[in-house]
Amino acid sequence: MESLIIIPARGGSSRIVRKNVKLFNGAPMIHWPISAALACVSPDSVIVSTEDRKIAEVAVSAGASVPFTRPAELADDHAGTAPAIVHAVDALEIADDTPVMCLYPTAPIPSSTLVKALALALEHSDDFIVSVGRHRAPHERSVVPGGEGRMVLEDPTALLSRTQDLPQRYFDAGKLYVASGATWRSRTTMMAEPFVPFFLPDWATVDMDEPDDWPVAEALHRAFVMEAG
């Protein structure tokens, strides 16, 4: 059974303008996840969900399919990811048992990573697979405003603890999610219930929300994806 990879790419972006088609290491940003997806599944199974004509043109030129226009109400600043994916699953009449990956357009990760995530989804067909990254510093060592221009340790009880003795915590990396068509249809969000983590390396979890994130992400992509072949 071939998996479906859906890339939700709306036109609006308030902090990095037009980031889904902004040049990233010499190609439109969305080119990179499309290219990785095409190395895993057939072109008909790489779907871009967008309301934006320019994004659609770039996606098609990169080899993806754009079989429908995403409704405007699923493409504004308040629209969630899950409803957009469910819309695509329903519009394409995807079978309940088909593995469906949501791959963000700002996730320039290699095809080998996608293959591993899809394989994990086949082992856990009733769960969501959620990409996660590790917090590099313990939360117990967080500092917070303490008033009068000073800061204080959030958890003073951990002051004398060794870093390696404090618990490792993780965060939703916001790069990819995988579940069956039925699971997508039955959940309001990807993490509404316990999920199976898919651990990403630190370089792959960098945010691309602020302008300063862009050159950092490009450098990491060159070092860990492009130069690695």
CYANA upper distance limits for C-alpha pairs under 8 A (distance plus 0.5 A):
  1 MET  CA     98 THR  CA      7.60
  2 GLU  CA     41 VAL  CA      7.36
  2 GLU  CA     45 SER  CA      8.37
  2 GLU  CA     98 THR  CA      7.90
  2 GLU  CA     99 PRO  CA      8.14
  3 SER  CA     41 VAL  CA      7.38
  3 SER  CA     45 SER  CA      7.55
  3 SER  CA     98 THR  CA      6.63
  3 SER  CA     99 PRO  CA      5.39
  3 SER  CA    100 VAL  CA      6.35
  3 SER  CA    101 MET  CA      7.98
  3 SER  CA    118 LEU  CA      8.20
  4 LEU  CA     41 VAL  CA      8.02
  4 LEU  CA     45 SER  CA      5.39
  4 LEU  CA     46 VAL  CA      6.87
  4 LEU  CA     47 ILE  CA      8.14
  4 LEU  CA     98 THR  CA      7.80
  4 LEU  CA     99 PRO  CA      6.80
  4 LEU  CA    100 VAL  CA      5.28
  4 LEU  CA    101 MET  CA      6.65
  5 ILE  CA     37 ALA  CA      7.34
  5 ILE  CA     41 VAL  CA      8.45
  5 ILE  CA     45 SER  CA      6.59
  5 ILE  CA     46 VAL  CA      5.49
  5 ILE  CA     47 ILE  CA      6.68
  5 ILE  CA    100 VAL  CA      6.35
  5 ILE  CA    101 MET  CA      5.18
  5 ILE  CA    102 CYS  CA      6.55
  5 ILE  CA    103 LEU  CA      7.21
  6 ILE  CA     46 VAL  CA      6.56
  6 ILE  CA     47 ILE  CA      5.23
  6 ILE  CA     48 VAL  CA      6.25
  6 ILE  CA     49 SER  CA      7.40
  6 ILE  CA     85 ILE  CA      7.65
  6 ILE  CA     88 ALA  CA      8.31
  6 ILE  CA    100 VAL  CA      7.75
  6 ILE  CA    101 MET  CA      6.54
  6 ILE  CA    102 CYS  CA      5.51
  6 ILE  CA    103 LEU  CA      6.62
  7 ILE  CA     34 ILE  CA      8.43
  7 ILE  CA     46 VAL  CA      8.14
  7 ILE  CA     47 ILE  CA      6.62
  7 ILE  CA     48 VAL  CA      5.20
  7 ILE  CA     49 SER  CA      6.56
  7 ILE  CA    102 CYS  CA      6.40
  7 ILE  CA    103 LEU  CA      5.51
  7 ILE  CA    104 TYR  CA      6.04
  7 ILE  CA    105 PRO  CA      6.46
  8 PRO  CA     48 VAL  CA      6.41
  8 PRO  CA     49 SER  CA      5.25
  8 PRO  CA     50 THR  CA      6.82
  8 PRO  CA     81 THR  CA      7.96
  8 PRO  CA     84 ALA  CA      7.58
  8 PRO  CA     85 ILE  CA      7.83
  8 PRO  CA    102 CYS  CA      7.81
  8 PRO  CA    103 LEU  CA      7.79
  8 PRO  CA    104 TYR  CA      6.72
  8 PRO  CA    105 PRO  CA      7.25
  9 ALA  CA     20 ASN  CA      7.15
  9 ALA  CA     48 VAL  CA      7.27
  9 ALA  CA     49 SER  CA      6.48
  9 ALA  CA     50 THR  CA      5.67
  9 ALA  CA     55 ILE  CA      7.90
  9 ALA  CA    104 TYR  CA      7.89
  9 ALA  CA    105 PRO  CA      6.50
 10 ARG  CA     20 ASN  CA      8.37
 10 ARG  CA     49 SER  CA      8.08
 10 ARG  CA     50 THR  CA      5.55
 10 ARG  CA     51 GLU  CA      6.59
 10 ARG  CA     52 ASP  CA      6.89
 10 ARG  CA     55 ILE  CA      8.39
 10 ARG  CA     75 ALA  CA      6.13
 10 ARG  CA     76 ASP  CA      8.36
 11 GLY  CA     18 ARG  CA      6.91
 11 GLY  CA     20 ASN  CA      7.95
 11 GLY  CA     50 THR  CA      7.76
 11 GLY  CA     51 GLU  CA      7.37
 11 GLY  CA     52 ASP  CA      5.74
 11 GLY  CA     55 ILE  CA      7.55
 11 GLY  CA     75 ALA  CA      8.24
 12 GLY  CA     17 VAL  CA      7.89
 12 GLY  CA     18 ARG  CA      7.09
 12 GLY  CA     75 ALA  CA      8.35
 12 GLY  CA     76 ASP  CA      7.67
 12 GLY  CA     77 ASP  CA      7.82
 13 SER  CA     17 VAL  CA      5.79
 13 SER  CA     18 ARG  CA      6.50
 13 SER  CA     19 LYS  CA      7.25
 13 SER  CA     77 ASP  CA      8.47
 15 ARG  CA    209 ASP  CA      6.87
 15 ARG  CA    210 GLU  CA      6.40
 15 ARG  CA    211 PRO  CA      7.71
 16 ILE  CA    209 ASP  CA      7.13
 16 ILE  CA    210 GLU  CA      6.78
 16 ILE  CA    211 PRO  CA      6.45
 18 ARG  CA     22 LYS  CA      6.48
 19 LYS  CA     29 MET  CA      7.49
 19 LYS  CA    106 THR  CA      8.46
 20 ASN  CA     28 PRO  CA      7.61
 20 ASN  CA     29 MET  CA      5.81
 20 ASN  CA     30 ILE  CA      6.00
 20 ASN  CA     55 ILE  CA      7.89
 20 ASN  CA    105 PRO  CA      6.59
 20 ASN  CA    106 THR  CA      7.10
 21 VAL  CA     28 PRO  CA      5.06
 21 VAL  CA     29 MET  CA      5.65
 21 VAL  CA     30 ILE  CA      6.50
 21 VAL  CA     55 ILE  CA      7.06
 21 VAL  CA     58 VAL  CA      7.97
 22 LYS  CA     27 ALA  CA      8.42
 22 LYS  CA     28 PRO  CA      5.76
 22 LYS  CA     29 MET  CA      6.15
 23 LEU  CA     27 ALA  CA      5.53
 23 LEU  CA     28 PRO  CA      4.88
 23 LEU  CA     29 MET  CA      6.27
 24 PHE  CA     28 PRO  CA      6.31
 24 PHE  CA     29 MET  CA      5.66
 24 PHE  CA    218 GLU  CA      6.96
 25 ASN  CA    218 GLU  CA      6.56
 25 ASN  CA    222 ARG  CA      8.05
 27 ALA  CA     31 HIS  CA      6.88
 27 ALA  CA     32 TRP  CA      8.22
 28 PRO  CA     32 TRP  CA      8.17
 28 PRO  CA     58 VAL  CA      8.18
 29 MET  CA     33 PRO  CA      8.46
 29 MET  CA    105 PRO  CA      7.37
 29 MET  CA    106 THR  CA      6.87
 29 MET  CA    108 PRO  CA      8.19
 30 ILE  CA     34 ILE  CA      6.85
 30 ILE  CA     58 VAL  CA      8.42
 30 ILE  CA     59 ALA  CA      7.54
 30 ILE  CA    105 PRO  CA      5.39
 30 ILE  CA    106 THR  CA      7.09
 31 HIS  CA     35 SER  CA      6.47
 31 HIS  CA     58 VAL  CA      8.24
 31 HIS  CA     59 ALA  CA      7.51
 31 HIS  CA     62 ALA  CA      6.37
 32 TRP  CA     36 ALA  CA      6.80
 32 TRP  CA    105 PRO  CA      8.46
 32 TRP  CA    107 ALA  CA      8.09
 32 TRP  CA    108 PRO  CA      5.65
 32 TRP  CA    109 ILE  CA      8.06
 33 PRO  CA     37 ALA  CA      6.52
 33 PRO  CA    103 LEU  CA      7.73
 33 PRO  CA    104 TYR  CA      8.02
 33 PRO  CA    105 PRO  CA      6.61
 33 PRO  CA    106 THR  CA      7.95
 33 PRO  CA    107 ALA  CA      6.51
 33 PRO  CA    108 PRO  CA      5.82
 33 PRO  CA    109 ILE  CA      7.24
 33 PRO  CA    110 PRO  CA      8.40
 34 ILE  CA     38 LEU  CA      6.60
 34 ILE  CA     46 VAL  CA      7.67
 34 ILE  CA     59 ALA  CA      8.04
 34 ILE  CA     62 ALA  CA      7.30
 34 ILE  CA     63 GLY  CA      7.76
 34 ILE  CA     64 ALA  CA      6.97
 35 SER  CA     39 ALA  CA      7.08
 35 SER  CA     62 ALA  CA      7.70
 35 SER  CA     63 GLY  CA      8.24
 36 ALA  CA     40 CYS  CA      7.46
 36 ALA  CA    108 PRO  CA      8.49
 36 ALA  CA    109 ILE  CA      7.71
 36 ALA  CA    110 PRO  CA      6.13
 36 ALA  CA    111 SER  CA      4.85
 36 ALA  CA    114 LEU  CA      8.10
 37 ALA  CA     41 VAL  CA      6.84
 37 ALA  CA     46 VAL  CA      7.01
 37 ALA  CA    111 SER  CA      6.79
 37 ALA  CA    114 LEU  CA      7.81
 38 LEU  CA     42 SER  CA      6.62
 38 LEU  CA     43 PRO  CA      6.48
 38 LEU  CA     46 VAL  CA      7.20
 38 LEU  CA     63 GLY  CA      8.12
 38 LEU  CA     64 ALA  CA      8.28
 39 ALA  CA    111 SER  CA      6.63
 40 CYS  CA    111 SER  CA      6.97
 40 CYS  CA    114 LEU  CA      7.89
 40 CYS  CA    115 VAL  CA      7.03
 41 VAL  CA     45 SER  CA      6.63
 41 VAL  CA     46 VAL  CA      7.63
 42 SER  CA     46 VAL  CA      7.46
 43 PRO  CA     63 GLY  CA      6.94
 43 PRO  CA     64 ALA  CA      6.33
 43 PRO  CA     65 SER  CA      7.30
 44 ASP  CA     64 ALA  CA      7.72
 44 ASP  CA     65 SER  CA      6.56
 45 SER  CA     65 SER  CA      8.17
 46 VAL  CA     64 ALA  CA      5.80
 46 VAL  CA     65 SER  CA      6.56
 47 ILE  CA     64 ALA  CA      6.38
 47 ILE  CA     65 SER  CA      5.43
 47 ILE  CA     66 VAL  CA      6.32
 47 ILE  CA     67 PRO  CA      7.99
 48 VAL  CA     56 ALA  CA      7.88
 48 VAL  CA     59 ALA  CA      7.35
 48 VAL  CA     64 ALA  CA      7.14
 48 VAL  CA     65 SER  CA      6.74
 48 VAL  CA     66 VAL  CA      5.80
 49 SER  CA     66 VAL  CA      7.14
 49 SER  CA     68 PHE  CA      7.77
 49 SER  CA     69 THR  CA      7.38
 49 SER  CA     70 ARG  CA      6.37
 49 SER  CA     84 ALA  CA      8.10
 49 SER  CA     88 ALA  CA      7.49
 50 THR  CA     55 ILE  CA      7.55
 50 THR  CA     56 ALA  CA      7.18
 50 THR  CA     66 VAL  CA      8.39
 50 THR  CA     69 THR  CA      6.44
 50 THR  CA     70 ARG  CA      5.59
 50 THR  CA     75 ALA  CA      8.02
 51 GLU  CA     56 ALA  CA      8.45
 51 GLU  CA     69 THR  CA      5.74
 51 GLU  CA     70 ARG  CA      5.26
 51 GLU  CA     71 PRO  CA      7.10
 51 GLU  CA     72 ALA  CA      7.07
 51 GLU  CA     75 ALA  CA      7.26
 52 ASP  CA     56 ALA  CA      6.74
 53 ARG  CA     57 GLU  CA      6.74
 54 LYS  CA     58 VAL  CA      6.77
 55 ILE  CA     59 ALA  CA      6.50
 56 ALA  CA     60 VAL  CA      6.66
 56 ALA  CA     66 VAL  CA      6.87
 57 GLU  CA     61 SER  CA      6.71
 58 VAL  CA     62 ALA  CA      6.71
 59 ALA  CA     63 GLY  CA      6.99
 59 ALA  CA     64 ALA  CA      5.93
 59 ALA  CA     65 SER  CA      7.73
 59 ALA  CA     66 VAL  CA      7.93
 60 VAL  CA     64 ALA  CA      5.49
 60 VAL  CA     65 SER  CA      6.38
 60 VAL  CA     66 VAL  CA      7.29
 68 PHE  CA     91 ALA  CA      8.43
 70 ARG  CA     74 LEU  CA      7.23
 70 ARG  CA     75 ALA  CA      7.55
 70 ARG  CA     84 ALA  CA      8.15
 71 PRO  CA     75 ALA  CA      7.27
 72 ALA  CA     76 ASP  CA      7.15
 73 GLU  CA     79 ALA  CA      7.52
 74 LEU  CA     79 ALA  CA      5.63
 74 LEU  CA     80 GLY  CA      7.83
 74 LEU  CA     83 PRO  CA      7.60
 74 LEU  CA     84 ALA  CA      6.42
 75 ALA  CA     79 ALA  CA      6.27
 75 ALA  CA     84 ALA  CA      8.45
 79 ALA  CA     83 PRO  CA      8.18
 79 ALA  CA     84 ALA  CA      8.35
 80 GLY  CA     84 ALA  CA      7.38
 81 THR  CA     85 ILE  CA      6.88
 81 THR  CA    189 THR  CA      8.47
 82 ALA  CA     86 VAL  CA      6.62
 82 ALA  CA    184 TRP  CA      7.79
 82 ALA  CA    188 THR  CA      7.31
 82 ALA  CA    189 THR  CA      6.16
 82 ALA  CA    190 MET  CA      7.37
 83 PRO  CA     87 HIS  CA      6.54
 83 PRO  CA    188 THR  CA      8.23
 84 ALA  CA     88 ALA  CA      6.90
 85 ILE  CA     89 VAL  CA      6.65
 85 ILE  CA    102 CYS  CA      7.57
 85 ILE  CA    184 TRP  CA      8.07
 86 VAL  CA     90 ASP  CA      6.55
 86 VAL  CA    184 TRP  CA      6.68
 86 VAL  CA    185 ARG  CA      6.41
 87 HIS  CA     91 ALA  CA      6.43
 88 ALA  CA     92 LEU  CA      6.55
 89 VAL  CA     93 GLU  CA      6.49
 89 VAL  CA     94 ILE  CA      5.79
 89 VAL  CA    181 GLY  CA      7.23
 90 ASP  CA     94 ILE  CA      6.86
 94 ILE  CA     98 THR  CA      7.29
 94 ILE  CA    181 GLY  CA      7.00
 95 ALA  CA    181 GLY  CA      6.71
 95 ALA  CA    182 ALA  CA      8.20
 96 ASP  CA    180 SER  CA      6.71
 96 ASP  CA    181 GLY  CA      4.84
 96 ASP  CA    182 ALA  CA      4.80
 96 ASP  CA    183 THR  CA      8.25
 97 ASP  CA    180 SER  CA      5.92
 97 ASP  CA    181 GLY  CA      6.40
 97 ASP  CA    182 ALA  CA      7.02
 98 THR  CA    180 SER  CA      5.82
 98 THR  CA    181 GLY  CA      6.08
 99 PRO  CA    118 LEU  CA      8.02
 99 PRO  CA    121 ALA  CA      7.69
 99 PRO  CA    122 LEU  CA      7.95
 99 PRO  CA    125 SER  CA      8.39
 99 PRO  CA    178 VAL  CA      7.33
 99 PRO  CA    179 ALA  CA      6.14
 99 PRO  CA    180 SER  CA      4.87
 99 PRO  CA    181 GLY  CA      6.89
100 VAL  CA    178 VAL  CA      6.06
100 VAL  CA    179 ALA  CA      5.99
100 VAL  CA    180 SER  CA      6.08
100 VAL  CA    181 GLY  CA      6.66
101 MET  CA    118 LEU  CA      8.05
101 MET  CA    176 LEU  CA      7.32
101 MET  CA    177 TYR  CA      6.11
101 MET  CA    178 VAL  CA      4.71
101 MET  CA    179 ALA  CA      7.11
102 CYS  CA    176 LEU  CA      5.93
102 CYS  CA    177 TYR  CA      5.62
102 CYS  CA    178 VAL  CA      6.69
103 LEU  CA    107 ALA  CA      7.47
103 LEU  CA    175 LYS  CA      6.63
103 LEU  CA    176 LEU  CA      5.05
103 LEU  CA    177 TYR  CA      7.26
104 TYR  CA    174 GLY  CA      7.92
104 TYR  CA    175 LYS  CA      5.95
104 TYR  CA    176 LEU  CA      6.68
106 THR  CA    175 LYS  CA      7.97
106 THR  CA    208 MET  CA      7.60
107 ALA  CA    175 LYS  CA      5.87
107 ALA  CA    176 LEU  CA      8.31
107 ALA  CA    204 ALA  CA      8.37
108 PRO  CA    204 ALA  CA      8.46
108 PRO  CA    221 HIS  CA      7.58
109 ILE  CA    113 THR  CA      7.29
109 ILE  CA    114 LEU  CA      8.38
109 ILE  CA    204 ALA  CA      7.19
109 ILE  CA    221 HIS  CA      8.31
109 ILE  CA    225 VAL  CA      7.69
110 PRO  CA    114 LEU  CA      7.45
110 PRO  CA    225 VAL  CA      6.96
111 SER  CA    115 VAL  CA      6.74
112 SER  CA    116 LYS  CA      6.91
113 THR  CA    117 ALA  CA      6.84
114 LEU  CA    118 LEU  CA      6.66
115 VAL  CA    119 ALA  CA      6.66
116 LYS  CA    120 LEU  CA      6.71
117 ALA  CA    121 ALA  CA      6.78
117 ALA  CA    129 ILE  CA      7.89
117 ALA  CA    178 VAL  CA      7.89
117 ALA  CA    198 PHE  CA      7.19
118 LEU  CA    122 LEU  CA      6.97
118 LEU  CA    178 VAL  CA      7.50
119 ALA  CA    123 GLU  CA      7.20
120 LEU  CA    124 HIS  CA      7.00
120 LEU  CA    129 ILE  CA      7.98
121 ALA  CA    125 SER  CA      6.26
121 ALA  CA    127 ASP  CA      8.11
121 ALA  CA    128 PHE  CA      8.02
121 ALA  CA    129 ILE  CA      6.68
121 ALA  CA    178 VAL  CA      6.80
121 ALA  CA    179 ALA  CA      6.95
124 HIS  CA    128 PHE  CA      8.32
124 HIS  CA    196 VAL  CA      8.29
125 SER  CA    179 ALA  CA      7.29
125 SER  CA    180 SER  CA      6.84
126 ASP  CA    179 ALA  CA      7.80
126 ASP  CA    180 SER  CA      7.61
126 ASP  CA    183 THR  CA      7.11
127 ASP  CA    179 ALA  CA      6.76
127 ASP  CA    183 THR  CA      7.64
127 ASP  CA    194 PRO  CA      8.42
127 ASP  CA    195 PHE  CA      6.36
127 ASP  CA    196 VAL  CA      7.15
128 PHE  CA    177 TYR  CA      7.30
128 PHE  CA    178 VAL  CA      6.24
128 PHE  CA    179 ALA  CA      5.37
128 PHE  CA    183 THR  CA      7.96
128 PHE  CA    190 MET  CA      6.90
128 PHE  CA    191 MET  CA      8.09
128 PHE  CA    195 PHE  CA      5.67
128 PHE  CA    196 VAL  CA      6.61
129 ILE  CA    177 TYR  CA      5.92
129 ILE  CA    178 VAL  CA      5.44
129 ILE  CA    179 ALA  CA      6.88
129 ILE  CA    195 PHE  CA      6.63
129 ILE  CA    196 VAL  CA      5.39
129 ILE  CA    197 PRO  CA      6.31
129 ILE  CA    198 PHE  CA      6.77
130 VAL  CA    172 ASP  CA      7.63
130 VAL  CA    176 LEU  CA      7.01
130 VAL  CA    177 TYR  CA      5.31
130 VAL  CA    178 VAL  CA      7.37
130 VAL  CA    190 MET  CA      8.00
130 VAL  CA    191 MET  CA      8.44
130 VAL  CA    195 PHE  CA      7.26
130 VAL  CA    196 VAL  CA      6.77
130 VAL  CA    197 PRO  CA      5.63
130 VAL  CA    198 PHE  CA      6.15
131 SER  CA    172 ASP  CA      6.76
131 SER  CA    173 ALA  CA      6.07
131 SER  CA    174 GLY  CA      7.15
131 SER  CA    175 LYS  CA      6.72
131 SER  CA    176 LEU  CA      6.14
131 SER  CA    177 TYR  CA      6.86
131 SER  CA    197 PRO  CA      6.50
131 SER  CA    198 PHE  CA      5.09
131 SER  CA    199 PHE  CA      6.41
131 SER  CA    200 LEU  CA      6.97
132 VAL  CA    170 TYR  CA      6.81
132 VAL  CA    171 PHE  CA      5.93
132 VAL  CA    172 ASP  CA      5.18
132 VAL  CA    173 ALA  CA      5.15
132 VAL  CA    174 GLY  CA      8.07
132 VAL  CA    197 PRO  CA      6.68
132 VAL  CA    198 PHE  CA      6.40
132 VAL  CA    199 PHE  CA      5.63
132 VAL  CA    200 LEU  CA      6.50
132 VAL  CA    205 THR  CA      8.31
133 GLY  CA    170 TYR  CA      5.98
133 GLY  CA    171 PHE  CA      5.95
133 GLY  CA    172 ASP  CA      7.05
133 GLY  CA    173 ALA  CA      5.90
133 GLY  CA    199 PHE  CA      6.53
133 GLY  CA    200 LEU  CA      6.01
133 GLY  CA    201 PRO  CA      7.35
133 GLY  CA    202 ASP  CA      6.99
133 GLY  CA    205 THR  CA      6.42
134 ARG  CA    168 GLN  CA      7.85
134 ARG  CA    169 ARG  CA      6.56
134 ARG  CA    170 TYR  CA      4.78
134 ARG  CA    171 PHE  CA      6.79
134 ARG  CA    202 ASP  CA      7.64
135 HIS  CA    168 GLN  CA      7.68
135 HIS  CA    169 ARG  CA      6.19
135 HIS  CA    170 TYR  CA      5.88
135 HIS  CA    171 PHE  CA      7.39
137 ALA  CA    141 ARG  CA      7.71
137 ALA  CA    163 THR  CA      8.43
138 PRO  CA    142 SER  CA      7.75
138 PRO  CA    163 THR  CA      7.40
138 PRO  CA    166 LEU  CA      6.93
138 PRO  CA    167 PRO  CA      7.39
138 PRO  CA    168 GLN  CA      7.14
138 PRO  CA    169 ARG  CA      7.72
139 HIS  CA    169 ARG  CA      8.29
140 GLU  CA    153 LEU  CA      8.37
140 GLU  CA    154 GLU  CA      7.01
140 GLU  CA    155 ASP  CA      5.72
140 GLU  CA    156 PRO  CA      8.44
140 GLU  CA    158 ALA  CA      6.57
140 GLU  CA    166 LEU  CA      8.14
141 ARG  CA    153 LEU  CA      6.95
141 ARG  CA    154 GLU  CA      7.34
141 ARG  CA    155 ASP  CA      7.31
141 ARG  CA    158 ALA  CA      7.69
141 ARG  CA    159 LEU  CA      7.94
142 SER  CA    153 LEU  CA      6.53
142 SER  CA    154 GLU  CA      6.02
142 SER  CA    155 ASP  CA      7.96
143 VAL  CA    151 MET  CA      6.72
143 VAL  CA    152 VAL  CA      5.88
143 VAL  CA    153 LEU  CA      4.91
143 VAL  CA    154 GLU  CA      5.75
144 VAL  CA    151 MET  CA      5.90
144 VAL  CA    152 VAL  CA      6.06
144 VAL  CA    153 LEU  CA      6.90
144 VAL  CA    154 GLU  CA      6.45
145 PRO  CA    149 GLY  CA      7.96
145 PRO  CA    150 ARG  CA      6.70
145 PRO  CA    151 MET  CA      4.90
145 PRO  CA    152 VAL  CA      6.84
146 GLY  CA    150 ARG  CA      5.91
146 GLY  CA    151 MET  CA      5.11
146 GLY  CA    152 VAL  CA      5.93
147 GLY  CA    151 MET  CA      7.57
153 LEU  CA    159 LEU  CA      8.41
155 ASP  CA    159 LEU  CA      7.86
161 SER  CA    165 ASP  CA      7.14
161 SER  CA    166 LEU  CA      7.65
162 ARG  CA    166 LEU  CA      7.39
173 ALA  CA    200 LEU  CA      8.41
173 ALA  CA    205 THR  CA      5.97
173 ALA  CA    206 VAL  CA      8.48
174 GLY  CA    205 THR  CA      8.37
175 LYS  CA    205 THR  CA      8.03
177 TYR  CA    190 MET  CA      7.90
179 ALA  CA    183 THR  CA      6.40
179 ALA  CA    184 TRP  CA      6.77
180 SER  CA    184 TRP  CA      6.82
181 GLY  CA    185 ARG  CA      6.77
182 ALA  CA    186 SER  CA      6.70
183 THR  CA    187 ARG  CA      6.76
184 TRP  CA    190 MET  CA      8.34
187 ARG  CA    192 ALA  CA      7.37
188 THR  CA    192 ALA  CA      7.21
190 MET  CA    195 PHE  CA      8.49
191 MET  CA    195 PHE  CA      6.94
200 LEU  CA    204 ALA  CA      6.69
200 LEU  CA    205 THR  CA      7.22
201 PRO  CA    205 THR  CA      7.44
202 ASP  CA    206 VAL  CA      7.82
203 TRP  CA    220 LEU  CA      6.56
203 TRP  CA    221 HIS  CA      8.40
203 TRP  CA    224 PHE  CA      8.15
204 ALA  CA    220 LEU  CA      8.39
206 VAL  CA    213 ASP  CA      8.04
206 VAL  CA    217 ALA  CA      6.95
207 ASP  CA    213 ASP  CA      6.98
207 ASP  CA    217 ALA  CA      8.35
208 MET  CA    213 ASP  CA      5.71
208 MET  CA    214 TRP  CA      6.56
208 MET  CA    217 ALA  CA      7.80
209 ASP  CA    213 ASP  CA      7.16
210 GLU  CA    214 TRP  CA      7.83
212 ASP  CA    216 VAL  CA      7.65
213 ASP  CA    217 ALA  CA      6.61
214 TRP  CA    218 GLU  CA      6.69
215 PRO  CA    219 ALA  CA      6.63
216 VAL  CA    220 LEU  CA      6.81
217 ALA  CA    221 HIS  CA      6.54
218 GLU  CA    222 ARG  CA      6.65
219 ALA  CA    223 ALA  CA      6.72
220 LEU  CA    224 PHE  CA      6.44
220 LEU  CA    225 VAL  CA      8.38
221 HIS  CA    225 VAL  CA      5.72
221 HIS  CA    226 MET  CA      6.93
222 ARG  CA    226 MET  CA      5.24
222 ARG  CA    227 GLU  CA      6.35
223 ALA  CA    227 GLU  CA      5.95
223 ALA  CA    228 ALA  CA      7.52
224 PHE  CA    228 ALA  CA      6.21
225 VAL  CA    229 GLY  CA      6.77
